[in-house]
């Protein structure tokens, strides 16, 4: 059985670098990221940040303006204002 649960997603966006960061654990204490796993499918560059136990704590999306839904980027911009 599928149950939908909604949680608050914390995101940042750097328009100069066109990079977004989606926090899956927030706030991340200093040193929380122990390993980064880049992957580059044909659609773009992504980086998973893992903690010491191997849990994904964040996702960086490069080329975010063409990879993420416009509504998400718009919501991030609205928070920055």
SVG drawing of the C-alpha trace seen along z (x, -y; Angstrom):
<svg xmlns="http://www.w3.org/2000/svg" viewBox="-2 -40 37 42">
<polyline fill="none" stroke="black" stroke-width="0.4" points="0.0,0.0 1.3,-3.4 1.1,-6.3 2.1,-9.8 3.9,-11.8 5.0,-15.4 8.1,-16.9 9.7,-20.3 12.6,-20.3 15.5,-22.7 17.2,-23.8 19.7,-26.4 20.5,-27.7 23.5,-29.6 22.5,-31.3 26.1,-32.1 27.2,-28.4 23.7,-27.3 23.9,-24.7 21.2,-23.7 21.6,-21.8 18.8,-19.7 19.3,-18.9 17.9,-15.5 19.2,-16.1 19.2,-19.6 21.1,-21.2 24.2,-19.3 26.8,-19.7 30.4,-20.4 32.1,-17.1 28.8,-15.3 29.6,-14.6 32.1,-11.8 31.9,-10.7 30.7,-12.3 29.5,-10.2 29.3,-12.0 27.3,-10.6 27.0,-12.0 24.1,-10.5 23.4,-11.9 21.0,-14.4 23.4,-16.2 25.8,-16.2 24.7,-15.2 26.6,-14.6 25.3,-12.6 26.7,-13.5 26.8,-10.6 27.4,-10.5 29.6,-8.1 26.9,-5.4 26.4,-5.7 23.1,-7.6 22.4,-10.2 22.3,-13.6 22.2,-15.8 22.1,-16.1 23.8,-18.7 22.4,-19.4 24.7,-21.1 22.9,-22.8 19.9,-23.1 18.0,-25.6 17.5,-22.9 17.4,-19.9 14.9,-20.9 11.3,-21.8 10.8,-25.5 8.4,-25.7 11.1,-24.4 13.7,-26.9 11.0,-29.6 10.2,-28.6 13.9,-28.8 14.3,-32.3 11.2,-33.4 12.8,-32.3 16.0,-34.3 14.1,-37.5"/>
</svg>
